[in-house]
Amino acid sequence: MTAEFIDGEVNFTGGVGRVYQYRWYLVPVEGRMALCGSGYLRDSRLRGTINDMLRDTVLVMSNQRVEVDARFFTRVRSARRLSQDNATCRPTNLPLLTGGGGTVYLEFGDAVWRN
């Protein structure tokens, strides 16, 4: 992965803290934008909860919202590997970015986890 990738993390309240770290980027593929990413799950007890959140991910670009099931992100074995392993990419329904492209970010689905 390159420095162009954006770092992100999912944090849970209640003393749980950071549970998922990820890196993502948009690349042009055949006239559309593709979402690329990889992630590291810090606590395997949360696998089902994080998978639910990834399934309900929304890619927001300017005023457009596109549902993307981000469970395809490459799963890495350590946080250090996020910057070393290849990301997996999937096409979206978003057209190519032009100019500045506006604000682009990922929204994960909501989740509740009880120990």
C-alpha atoms as one frame of an Amber mdcrd trajectory, in Angstrom:
protein
   0.000   0.000   0.000   1.167   3.531  -0.600   1.181   6.733   1.434  -1.904
   7.803  -0.552  -4.022   5.466   1.536  -6.039   7.024   4.351  -5.746   5.611
   7.872  -8.850   5.052   9.958 -10.005   3.224  13.033 -13.144   2.061  14.802
 -13.324   2.741  18.534 -15.862   1.366  21.000 -16.865   3.149  24.197 -17.032
   1.597  27.652 -13.301   1.022  27.987 -13.056  -1.229  24.928 -11.169   1.337
  22.834  -9.726   0.806  19.356 -11.034  -2.449  17.894 -10.403  -2.150  14.147
  -7.747  -0.316  12.144  -7.977   0.117   8.390  -6.473   1.892   5.363  -8.458
   2.791   2.279  -8.245   4.683  -0.990 -10.280   5.378  -4.131  -8.766   4.576
  -7.524 -10.164   5.012 -11.057 -11.111   1.743 -12.787 -12.907   1.597 -16.140
 -14.607   4.980 -15.789 -15.748   4.478 -12.179 -14.180   4.784  -8.765 -13.037
   1.615  -6.994 -12.696   1.383  -3.224  -9.512  -0.307  -2.010  -8.750  -1.246
   1.562  -7.319  -3.506   4.206  -8.042  -3.872   7.893  -6.781  -5.317  11.137
  -9.165  -6.655  13.790  -7.538  -6.144  17.190  -9.879  -8.455  19.144 -11.242
 -11.613  17.533 -14.236 -11.611  19.917 -15.552  -8.671  17.875 -15.318 -10.353
  14.455 -19.093 -10.670  13.994 -19.770  -7.123  15.179 -17.098  -5.610  12.924
 -18.306  -7.686   9.958 -21.804  -6.261  10.496 -20.374  -2.736  10.541 -18.309
  -3.351   7.399 -21.339  -4.824   5.612 -23.286  -1.613   6.269 -20.523   0.793
   5.169 -21.432   3.886   3.155 -18.959   5.744   0.933 -19.763   9.460   0.972
 -18.388  11.632  -1.824 -19.569  15.258  -1.913 -23.362  14.896  -1.809 -23.491
  11.282  -3.030 -23.884   8.275  -0.715 -23.162   4.786  -2.012 -23.569   1.625
   0.034 -20.437  -0.497  -0.124 -20.010  -3.807   1.629 -16.456  -3.321   2.927
 -16.084  -6.912   4.145 -13.875  -7.427   1.075 -11.049  -5.392   2.662  -7.880
  -7.480   2.906  -7.547  -8.910   6.415  -4.062  -8.421   7.797  -2.579 -10.196
  10.815  -1.108  -7.151  12.573  -1.436  -3.377  12.559   2.097  -3.133  11.160
   1.015  -5.155   8.094  -1.577  -2.520   7.132   1.140  -0.559   5.357   2.839
  -3.667   3.917   0.154  -5.991   2.525  -1.789  -5.462  -0.700  -5.249  -3.967
  -0.455  -8.285  -5.504  -2.131 -10.279  -3.256  -4.506 -13.920  -3.349  -5.613
 -15.671  -1.034  -8.099 -18.369   1.342  -6.858 -21.193   3.095  -8.698 -19.474
   6.459  -8.289 -18.205   8.283 -11.370 -14.576   9.332 -11.620 -13.497  12.153
  -9.332 -12.909  15.402 -11.178 -11.155  18.493  -9.912 -10.876  18.597  -6.137
 -13.437  15.845  -5.743 -14.970  17.367  -2.604 -15.204  15.629   0.738 -14.805
  11.852   0.677 -15.137   9.566   3.690 -16.403   6.188   4.907 -19.287   5.724
   7.353 -19.489   2.347   9.046 -22.766   0.857  10.209 -23.780   1.095  13.858
 -23.012  -1.724  16.244 -23.444  -2.740  19.854 -21.206  -5.281  21.545 -21.696
  -6.592  25.054 -19.087  -8.639  26.826
